[in-house]
């Protein structure tokens, strides 16, 4: 699974590329990423981590 990481001054956004051939797994992954985001994960410097699932580009 490919991914891109975008970093700003206060966020690190991890975008995973959706696999259209695995809709059931992508639904589970979406749920899992939402759960991860609900924890409001920050690194030691206070930068917030956000996880997203994006369509095929």
N, CA, C, O and CB atoms as a CASP TS submission, in Angstrom:
PFRMAT TS
TARGET T0000
AUTHOR 0000-0000-0000
METHOD Language model
MODEL 1
PARENT N/A
ATOM      1  N   UNK     1       0.854  -1.171   0.000  1.00  0.00           N
ATOM      2  CA  UNK     1       0.000   0.000   0.000  1.00  0.00           C
ATOM      3  C   UNK     1       0.900   1.234   0.000  1.00  0.00           C
ATOM      4  O   UNK     1       1.765   1.389   0.861  1.00  0.00           O
ATOM      5  CB  UNK     1      -0.972  -0.002   1.228  1.00  0.00           C
ATOM      6  N   UNK     2       0.681   2.097  -0.970  1.00  0.00           N
ATOM      7  CA  UNK     2       1.494   3.306  -1.032  1.00  0.00           C
ATOM      8  C   UNK     2       0.906   4.373  -0.125  1.00  0.00           C
ATOM      9  O   UNK     2      -0.247   4.297   0.301  1.00  0.00           O
ATOM     10  CB  UNK     2       1.596   3.824  -2.478  1.00  0.00           C
ATOM     11  N   UNK     3       1.723   5.357   0.152  1.00  0.00           N
ATOM     12  CA  UNK     3       1.297   6.429   1.029  1.00  0.00           C
ATOM     13  C   UNK     3       2.069   7.695   0.696  1.00  0.00           C
ATOM     14  O   UNK     3       3.136   7.650   0.085  1.00  0.00           O
ATOM     15  CB  UNK     3       1.493   6.041   2.504  1.00  0.00           C
ATOM     16  N   UNK     4       1.508   8.820   1.109  1.00  0.00           N
ATOM     17  CA  UNK     4       2.221  10.090   1.034  1.00  0.00           C
ATOM     18  C   UNK     4       2.153  10.718   2.415  1.00  0.00           C
ATOM     19  O   UNK     4       1.187  10.529   3.154  1.00  0.00           O
ATOM     20  CB  UNK     4       1.612  11.041  -0.066  1.00  0.00           C
ATOM     21  N   UNK     5       3.178  11.456   2.746  1.00  0.00           N
ATOM     22  CA  UNK     5       3.221  12.137   4.036  1.00  0.00           C
ATOM     23  C   UNK     5       3.417  13.617   3.761  1.00  0.00           C
ATOM     24  O   UNK     5       4.351  14.015   3.065  1.00  0.00           O
ATOM     25  CB  UNK     5       4.361  11.569   4.958  1.00  0.00           C
ATOM     26  N   UNK     6       2.530  14.422   4.313  1.00  0.00           N
ATOM     27  CA  UNK     6       2.615  15.869   4.194  1.00  0.00           C
ATOM     28  C   UNK     6       2.825  16.425   5.595  1.00  0.00           C
ATOM     29  O   UNK     6       2.116  16.068   6.535  1.00  0.00           O
ATOM     30  CB  UNK     6       1.331  16.474   3.518  1.00  0.00           C
ATOM     31  N   UNK     7       3.809  17.301   5.714  1.00  0.00           N
ATOM     32  CA  UNK     7       4.119  17.836   7.031  1.00  0.00           C
ATOM     33  C   UNK     7       4.007  19.354   7.008  1.00  0.00           C
ATOM     34  O   UNK     7       4.532  20.017   6.114  1.00  0.00           O
ATOM     35  CB  UNK     7       5.528  17.400   7.483  1.00  0.00           C
ATOM     36  N   UNK     8       3.316  19.890   8.003  1.00  0.00           N
ATOM     37  CA  UNK     8       3.214  21.331   8.176  1.00  0.00           C
ATOM     38  C   UNK     8       3.857  21.672   9.517  1.00  0.00           C
ATOM     39  O   UNK     8       4.466  20.816  10.158  1.00  0.00           O
ATOM     40  CB  UNK     8       1.718  21.821   8.109  1.00  0.00           C
ATOM     41  N   UNK     9       3.719  22.900   9.923  1.00  0.00           N
ATOM     42  CA  UNK     9       4.294  23.311  11.199  1.00  0.00           C
ATOM     43  C   UNK     9       3.704  22.607  12.397  1.00  0.00           C
ATOM     44  O   UNK     9       4.385  22.402  13.402  1.00  0.00           O
ATOM     45  CB  UNK     9       4.127  24.765  11.370  1.00  0.00           C
ATOM     46  N   UNK    10       2.427  22.230  12.294  1.00  0.00           N
ATOM     47  CA  UNK    10       1.781  21.608  13.457  1.00  0.00           C
ATOM     48  C   UNK    10       1.113  20.264  13.179  1.00  0.00           C
ATOM     49  O   UNK    10       0.498  19.691  14.077  1.00  0.00           O
ATOM     50  CB  UNK    10       0.764  22.537  14.003  1.00  0.00           C
ATOM     51  N   UNK    11       1.222  19.748  11.946  1.00  0.00           N
ATOM     52  CA  UNK    11       0.583  18.472  11.603  1.00  0.00           C
ATOM     53  C   UNK    11       1.487  17.609  10.731  1.00  0.00           C
ATOM     54  O   UNK    11       2.338  18.100   9.989  1.00  0.00           O
ATOM     55  CB  UNK    11      -0.744  18.719  10.887  1.00  0.00           C
ATOM     56  N   UNK    12       1.267  16.316  10.850  1.00  0.00           N
ATOM     57  CA  UNK    12       1.879  15.346   9.933  1.00  0.00           C
ATOM     58  C   UNK    12       0.722  14.496   9.423  1.00  0.00           C
ATOM     59  O   UNK    12       0.106  13.758  10.191  1.00  0.00           O
ATOM     60  CB  UNK    12       3.018  14.453  10.645  1.00  0.00           C
ATOM     61  N   UNK    13       0.425  14.599   8.123  1.00  0.00           N
ATOM     62  CA  UNK    13      -0.722  13.923   7.528  1.00  0.00           C
ATOM     63  C   UNK    13      -0.220  12.731   6.729  1.00  0.00           C
ATOM     64  O   UNK    13       0.560  12.880   5.788  1.00  0.00           O
ATOM     65  CB  UNK    13      -1.546  14.892   6.627  1.00  0.00           C
ATOM     66  N   UNK    14      -0.676  11.553   7.115  1.00  0.00           N
ATOM     67  CA  UNK    14      -0.287  10.322   6.442  1.00  0.00           C
ATOM     68  C   UNK    14      -1.478   9.862   5.612  1.00  0.00           C
ATOM     69  O   UNK    14      -2.505   9.465   6.163  1.00  0.00           O
ATOM     70  CB  UNK    14       0.164   9.216   7.467  1.00  0.00           C
ATOM     71  N   UNK    15      -1.345   9.915   4.281  1.00  0.00           N
ATOM     72  CA  UNK    15      -2.417   9.499   3.376  1.00  0.00           C
ATOM     73  C   UNK    15      -2.063   8.154   2.764  1.00  0.00           C
ATOM     74  O   UNK    15      -1.063   8.023   2.057  1.00  0.00           O
ATOM     75  CB  UNK    15      -2.657  10.560   2.266  1.00  0.00           C
ATOM     76  N   UNK    16      -2.886   7.165   3.040  1.00  0.00           N
ATOM     77  CA  UNK    16      -2.720   5.835   2.466  1.00  0.00           C
ATOM     78  C   UNK    16      -3.576   5.747   1.212  1.00  0.00           C
ATOM     79  O   UNK    16      -4.695   6.260   1.190  1.00  0.00           O
ATOM     80  CB  UNK    16      -3.105   4.720   3.490  1.00  0.00           C
ATOM     81  N   UNK    17      -3.070   5.111   0.180  1.00  0.00           N
ATOM     82  CA  UNK    17      -3.810   4.979  -1.070  1.00  0.00           C
ATOM     83  C   UNK    17      -4.765   3.800  -0.992  1.00  0.00           C
ATOM     84  O   UNK    17      -4.368   2.676  -0.686  1.00  0.00           O
ATOM     85  CB  UNK    17      -2.850   4.814  -2.257  1.00  0.00           C
ATOM     86  N   UNK    18      -6.020   4.079  -1.274  1.00  0.00           N
ATOM     87  CA  UNK    18      -7.076   3.067  -1.223  1.00  0.00           C
ATOM     88  C   UNK    18      -6.875   2.027  -2.319  1.00  0.00           C
ATOM     89  O   UNK    18      -6.531   2.362  -3.453  1.00  0.00           O
ATOM     90  CB  UNK    18      -8.461   3.723  -1.361  1.00  0.00           C
ATOM     91  N   UNK    19      -7.092   0.769  -1.970  1.00  0.00           N
ATOM     92  CA  UNK    19      -7.049  -0.325  -2.938  1.00  0.00           C
ATOM     93  C   UNK    19      -8.491  -0.663  -3.312  1.00  0.00           C
ATOM     94  O   UNK    19      -9.201  -1.307  -2.540  1.00  0.00           O
ATOM     95  CB  UNK    19      -6.293  -1.587  -2.358  1.00  0.00           C
ATOM     96  N   UNK    20      -8.916  -0.232  -4.484  1.00  0.00           N
ATOM     97  CA  UNK    20     -10.302  -0.420  -4.920  1.00  0.00           C
ATOM     98  C   UNK    20     -10.678  -1.894  -5.071  1.00  0.00           C
ATOM     99  O   UNK    20     -11.862  -2.229  -5.087  1.00  0.00           O
ATOM    100  CB  UNK    20     -10.528   0.296  -6.234  1.00  0.00           C
ATOM    101  N   UNK    21      -9.689  -2.769  -5.182  1.00  0.00           N
ATOM    102  CA  UNK    21      -9.961  -4.203  -5.340  1.00  0.00           C
ATOM    103  C   UNK    21     -10.293  -4.876  -4.011  1.00  0.00           C
ATOM    104  O   UNK    21     -10.694  -6.040  -3.992  1.00  0.00           O
ATOM    105  CB  UNK    21      -8.763  -4.895  -5.979  1.00  0.00           C
ATOM    106  N   UNK    22     -10.131  -4.161  -2.906  1.00  0.00           N
ATOM    107  CA  UNK    22     -10.363  -4.714  -1.566  1.00  0.00           C
ATOM    108  C   UNK    22     -11.352  -3.841  -0.782  1.00  0.00           C
ATOM    109  O   UNK    22     -10.985  -3.286   0.254  1.00  0.00           O
ATOM    110  CB  UNK    22      -9.027  -4.833  -0.792  1.00  0.00           C
ATOM    111  N   UNK    23     -12.594  -3.712  -1.253  1.00  0.00           N
ATOM    112  CA  UNK    23     -13.529  -2.795  -0.593  1.00  0.00           C
ATOM    113  C   UNK    23     -13.814  -3.148   0.872  1.00  0.00           C
ATOM    114  O   UNK    23     -13.951  -2.249   1.702  1.00  0.00           O
ATOM    115  CB  UNK    23     -14.825  -2.772  -1.354  1.00  0.00           C
ATOM    116  N   UNK    24     -13.903  -4.429   1.197  1.00  0.00           N
ATOM    117  CA  UNK    24     -14.165  -4.814   2.588  1.00  0.00           C
ATOM    118  C   UNK    24     -13.014  -4.402   3.495  1.00  0.00           C
ATOM    119  O   UNK    24     -13.228  -3.862   4.580  1.00  0.00           O
ATOM    120  CB  UNK    24     -14.398  -6.327   2.692  1.00  0.00           C
ATOM    121  N   UNK    25     -11.805  -4.659   3.047  1.00  0.00           N
ATOM    122  CA  UNK    25     -10.632  -4.310   3.848  1.00  0.00           C
ATOM    123  C   UNK    25     -10.493  -2.800   3.968  1.00  0.00           C
ATOM    124  O   UNK    25     -10.094  -2.300   5.020  1.00  0.00           O
ATOM    125  CB  UNK    25      -9.360  -4.912   3.233  1.00  0.00           C
ATOM    126  N   UNK    26     -10.815  -2.066   2.908  1.00  0.00           N
ATOM    127  CA  UNK    26     -10.719  -0.611   2.948  1.00  0.00           C
ATOM    128  C   UNK    26     -11.738  -0.035   3.928  1.00  0.00           C
ATOM    129  O   UNK    26     -11.464   0.967   4.589  1.00  0.00           O
ATOM    130  CB  UNK    26     -10.931  -0.018   1.545  1.00  0.00           C
ATOM    131  N   UNK    27     -12.901  -0.655   4.025  1.00  0.00           N
ATOM    132  CA  UNK    27     -13.907  -0.219   4.996  1.00  0.00           C
ATOM    133  C   UNK    27     -13.378  -0.406   6.419  1.00  0.00           C
ATOM    134  O   UNK    27     -13.545   0.467   7.271  1.00  0.00           O
ATOM    135  CB  UNK    27     -15.232  -1.004   4.804  1.00  0.00           C
ATOM    136  N   UNK    28     -12.744  -1.541   6.663  1.00  0.00           N
ATOM    137  CA  UNK    28     -12.154  -1.805   7.983  1.00  0.00           C
ATOM    138  C   UNK    28     -11.012  -0.838   8.264  1.00  0.00           C
ATOM    139  O   UNK    28     -10.871  -0.342   9.383  1.00  0.00           O
ATOM    140  CB  UNK    28     -11.650  -3.258   8.072  1.00  0.00           C
ATOM    141  N   UNK    29     -10.200  -0.572   7.249  1.00  0.00           N
ATOM    142  CA  UNK    29      -9.086   0.350   7.413  1.00  0.00           C
ATOM    143  C   UNK    29      -9.591   1.762   7.718  1.00  0.00           C
ATOM    144  O   UNK    29      -9.020   2.460   8.555  1.00  0.00           O
ATOM    145  CB  UNK    29      -8.209   0.357   6.153  1.00  0.00           C
ATOM    146  N   UNK    30     -10.654   2.178   7.043  1.00  0.00           N
ATOM    147  CA  UNK    30     -11.245   3.487   7.303  1.00  0.00           C
ATOM    148  C   UNK    30     -11.670   3.599   8.761  1.00  0.00           C
ATOM    149  O   UNK    30     -11.428   4.615   9.412  1.00  0.00           O
ATOM    150  CB  UNK    30     -12.447   3.732   6.377  1.00  0.00           C
ATOM    151  N   UNK    31     -12.301   2.553   9.265  1.00  0.00           N
ATOM    152  CA  UNK    31     -12.724   2.521  10.664  1.00  0.00           C
ATOM    153  C   UNK    31     -11.505   2.605  11.589  1.00  0.00           C
ATOM    154  O   UNK    31     -11.512   3.350  12.569  1.00  0.00           O
ATOM    155  CB  UNK    31     -13.537   1.237  10.958  1.00  0.00           C
ATOM    156  N   UNK    32     -10.467   1.839  11.270  1.00  0.00           N
ATOM    157  CA  UNK    32      -9.254   1.846  12.083  1.00  0.00           C
ATOM    158  C   UNK    32      -8.546   3.192  12.085  1.00  0.00           C
ATOM    159  O   UNK    32      -8.065   3.640  13.126  1.00  0.00           O
ATOM    160  CB  UNK    32      -8.311   0.787  11.596  1.00  0.00           C
ATOM    161  N   UNK    33      -8.478   3.839  10.928  1.00  0.00           N
ATOM    162  CA  UNK    33      -7.837   5.152  10.849  1.00  0.00           C
ATOM    163  C   UNK    33      -8.629   6.189  11.631  1.00  0.00           C
ATOM    164  O   UNK    33      -8.052   7.073  12.265  1.00  0.00           O
ATOM    165  CB  UNK    33      -7.692   5.592   9.388  1.00  0.00           C
ATOM    166  N   UNK    34      -9.946   6.078  11.585  1.00  0.00           N
ATOM    167  CA  UNK    34     -10.794   6.975  12.363  1.00  0.00           C
ATOM    168  C   UNK    34     -10.527   6.792  13.860  1.00  0.00           C
ATOM    169  O   UNK    34     -10.453   7.763  14.613  1.00  0.00           O
ATOM    170  CB  UNK    34     -12.287   6.722  12.046  1.00  0.00           C
ATOM    171  N   UNK    35     -10.384   5.539  14.272  1.00  0.00           N
ATOM    172  CA  UNK    35     -10.076   5.256  15.677  1.00  0.00           C
ATOM    173  C   UNK    35      -8.720   5.855  16.057  1.00  0.00           C
ATOM    174  O   UNK    35      -8.586   6.471  17.114  1.00  0.00           O
ATOM    175  CB  UNK    35     -10.081   3.729  15.939  1.00  0.00           C
ATOM    176  N   UNK    36      -7.714   5.673  15.192  1.00  0.00           N
ATOM    177  CA  UNK    36      -6.392   6.253  15.462  1.00  0.00           C
ATOM    178  C   UNK    36      -6.483   7.771  15.605  1.00  0.00           C
ATOM    179  O   UNK    36      -5.902   8.347  16.524  1.00  0.00           O
ATOM    180  CB  UNK    36      -5.402   5.886  14.338  1.00  0.00           C
ATOM    181  N   UNK    37      -7.209   8.413  14.698  1.00  0.00           N
ATOM    182  CA  UNK    37      -7.344   9.870  14.749  1.00  0.00           C
ATOM    183  C   UNK    37      -8.057  10.328  16.017  1.00  0.00           C
ATOM    184  O   UNK    37      -7.794  11.423  16.514  1.00  0.00           O
ATOM    185  CB  UNK    37      -8.099  10.371  13.523  1.00  0.00           C
ATOM    186  N   UNK    38      -8.951   9.504  16.541  1.00  0.00           N
ATOM    187  CA  UNK    38      -9.686   9.881  17.756  1.00  0.00           C
ATOM    188  C   UNK    38      -8.769   9.946  18.978  1.00  0.00           C
ATOM    189  O   UNK    38      -9.124  10.561  19.983  1.00  0.00           O
ATOM    190  CB  UNK    38     -10.822   8.887  18.015  1.00  0.00           C
ATOM    191  N   UNK    39      -7.590   9.317  18.902  1.00  0.00           N
ATOM    192  CA  UNK    39      -6.636   9.365  20.013  1.00  0.00           C
ATOM    193  C   UNK    39      -5.849  10.676  20.051  1.00  0.00           C
ATOM    194  O   UNK    39      -5.121  10.933  21.010  1.00  0.00           O
ATOM    195  CB  UNK    39      -5.671   8.195  19.917  1.00  0.00           C
ATOM    196  N   UNK    40      -5.989  11.506  19.012  1.00  0.00           N
ATOM    197  CA  UNK    40      -5.257  12.782  18.943  1.00  0.00           C
ATOM    198  C   UNK    40      -3.771  12.583  19.239  1.00  0.00           C
ATOM    199  O   UNK    40      -3.227  13.160  20.180  1.00  0.00           O
ATOM    200  CB  UNK    40      -5.856  13.800  19.934  1.00  0.00           C
ATOM    201  N   UNK    41      -3.134  11.762  18.423  1.00  0.00           N
ATOM    202  CA  UNK    41      -1.724  11.412  18.621  1.00  0.00           C
ATOM    203  C   UNK    41      -0.833  12.604  18.274  1.00  0.00           C
ATOM    204  O   UNK    41      -0.967  13.206  17.209  1.00  0.00           O
ATOM    205  CB  UNK    41      -1.338  10.182  17.760  1.00  0.00           C
ATOM    206  N   UNK    42       0.067  12.930  19.182  1.00  0.00           N
ATOM    207  CA  UNK    42       1.044  14.001  18.982  1.00  0.00           C
ATOM    208  C   UNK    42       2.440  13.454  19.236  1.00  0.00           C
ATOM    209  O   UNK    42       2.631  12.583  20.085  1.00  0.00           O
ATOM    210  CB  UNK    42       0.750  15.213  19.915  1.00  0.00           C
ATOM    211  N   UNK    43       3.424  13.974  18.485  1.00  0.00           N
ATOM    212  CA  UNK    43       4.795  13.567  18.769  1.00  0.00           C
ATOM    213  C   UNK    43       5.345  14.397  19.922  1.00  0.00           C
ATOM    214  O   UNK    43       4.638  15.232  20.486  1.00  0.00           O
ATOM    215  CB  UNK    43       5.689  13.717  17.512  1.00  0.00           C
ATOM    216  N   UNK    44       6.585  14.170  20.263  1.00  0.00           N
ATOM    217  CA  UNK    44       7.186  14.828  21.425  1.00  0.00           C
ATOM    218  C   UNK    44       7.223  16.353  21.287  1.00  0.00           C
ATOM    219  O   UNK    44       7.265  17.072  22.285  1.00  0.00           O
ATOM    220  CB  UNK    44       8.592  14.304  21.640  1.00  0.00           C
ATOM    221  N   UNK    45       7.208  16.838  20.039  1.00  0.00           N
ATOM    222  CA  UNK    45       7.220  18.284  19.792  1.00  0.00           C
ATOM    223  C   UNK    45       5.824  18.871  19.668  1.00  0.00           C
ATOM    224  O   UNK    45       5.681  20.063  19.394  1.00  0.00           O
ATOM    225  CB  UNK    45       8.001  18.586  18.540  1.00  0.00           C
ATOM    226  N   UNK    46       4.792  18.057  19.864  1.00  0.00           N
ATOM    227  CA  UNK    46       3.416  18.537  19.811  1.00  0.00           C
ATOM    228  C   UNK    46       2.776  18.494  18.439  1.00  0.00           C
ATOM    229  O   UNK    46       1.651  18.965  18.275  1.00  0.00           O
ATOM    230  CB  UNK    46       3.365  19.912  20.310  1.00  0.00           C
ATOM    231  N   UNK    47       3.465  17.941  17.447  1.00  0.00           N
ATOM    232  CA  UNK    47       2.910  17.850  16.095  1.00  0.00           C
ATOM    233  C   UNK    47       1.857  16.750  16.051  1.00  0.00           C
ATOM    234  O   UNK    47       2.127  15.613  16.439  1.00  0.00           O
ATOM    235  CB  UNK    47       4.028  17.579  15.049  1.00  0.00           C
ATOM    236  N   UNK    48       0.659  17.085  15.580  1.00  0.00           N
ATOM    237  CA  UNK    48      -0.456  16.137  15.537  1.00  0.00           C
ATOM    238  C   UNK    48      -0.350  15.237  14.305  1.00  0.00           C
ATOM    239  O   UNK    48      -0.037  15.699  13.207  1.00  0.00           O
ATOM    240  CB  UNK    48      -1.803  16.889  15.535  1.00  0.00           C
ATOM    241  N   UNK    49      -0.616  13.949  14.507  1.00  0.00           N
ATOM    242  CA  UNK    49      -0.619  12.980  13.415  1.00  0.00           C
ATOM    243  C   UNK    49      -2.056  12.750  12.960  1.00  0.00           C
ATOM    244  O   UNK    49      -2.936  12.489  13.780  1.00  0.00           O
ATOM    245  CB  UNK    49       0.044  11.641  13.853  1.00  0.00           C
ATOM    246  N   UNK    50      -2.295  12.847  11.659  1.00  0.00           N
ATOM    247  CA  UNK    50      -3.602  12.584  11.069  1.00  0.00           C
ATOM    248  C   UNK    50      -3.448  11.499  10.012  1.00  0.00           C
ATOM    249  O   UNK    50      -2.531  11.542   9.193  1.00  0.00           O
ATOM    250  CB  UNK    50      -4.215  13.880  10.454  1.00  0.00           C
ATOM    251  N   UNK    51      -4.347  10.533  10.039  1.00  0.00           N
ATOM    252  CA  UNK    51      -4.309   9.421   9.090  1.00  0.00           C
ATOM    253  C   UNK    51      -5.519   9.513   8.175  1.00  0.00           C
ATOM    254  O   UNK    51      -6.644   9.699   8.638  1.00  0.00           O
ATOM    255  CB  UNK    51      -4.277   8.051   9.827  1.00  0.00           C
ATOM    256  N   UNK    52      -5.284   9.381   6.866  1.00  0.00           N
ATOM    257  CA  UNK    52      -6.359   9.484   5.880  1.00  0.00           C
ATOM    258  C   UNK    52      -6.221   8.381   4.843  1.00  0.00           C
ATOM    259  O   UNK    52      -5.134   7.852   4.611  1.00  0.00           O
ATOM    260  CB  UNK    52      -6.348  10.869   5.198  1.00  0.00           C
ATOM    261  N   UNK    53      -7.347   8.048   4.227  1.00  0.00           N
ATOM    262  CA  UNK    53      -7.364   7.089   3.130  1.00  0.00           C
ATOM    263  C   UNK    53      -7.796   7.853   1.890  1.00  0.00           C
ATOM    264  O   UNK    53      -8.864   8.465   1.880  1.00  0.00           O
ATOM    265  CB  UNK    53      -8.322   5.868   3.427  1.00  0.00           C
ATOM    266  N   UNK    54      -6.975   7.825   0.843  1.00  0.00           N
ATOM    267  CA  UNK    54      -7.297   8.576  -0.373  1.00  0.00           C
ATOM    268  C   UNK    54      -7.534   7.620  -1.530  1.00  0.00           C
ATOM    269  O   UNK    54      -7.050   6.488  -1.520  1.00  0.00           O
ATOM    270  CB  UNK    54      -6.169   9.568  -0.721  1.00  0.00           C
ATOM    271  N   UNK    55      -8.281   8.082  -2.528  1.00  0.00           N
ATOM    272  CA  UNK    55      -8.548   7.284  -3.718  1.00  0.00           C
ATOM    273  C   UNK    55      -7.299   7.096  -4.545  1.00  0.00           C
ATOM    274  O   UNK    55      -6.283   7.747  -4.305  1.00  0.00           O
ATOM    275  CB  UNK    55      -9.629   7.926  -4.556  1.00  0.00           C
ATOM    276  N   UNK    56      -7.373   6.195  -5.533  1.00  0.00           N
ATOM    277  CA  UNK    56      -6.231   5.969  -6.429  1.00  0.00           C
ATOM    278  C   UNK    56      -5.969   7.225  -7.234  1.00  0.00           C
ATOM    279  O   UNK    56      -6.887   7.829  -7.788  1.00  0.00           O
ATOM    280  CB  UNK    56      -6.486   4.764  -7.374  1.00  0.00           C
ATOM    281  N   UNK    57      -4.707   7.609  -7.290  1.00  0.00           N
ATOM    282  CA  UNK    57      -4.336   8.816  -8.038  1.00  0.00           C
ATOM    283  C   UNK    57      -3.595   8.464  -9.293  1.00  0.00           C
ATOM    284  O   UNK    57      -3.204   9.353 -10.049  1.00  0.00           O
ATOM    285  CB  UNK    57      -3.491   9.745  -7.187  1.00  0.00           C
TER
END
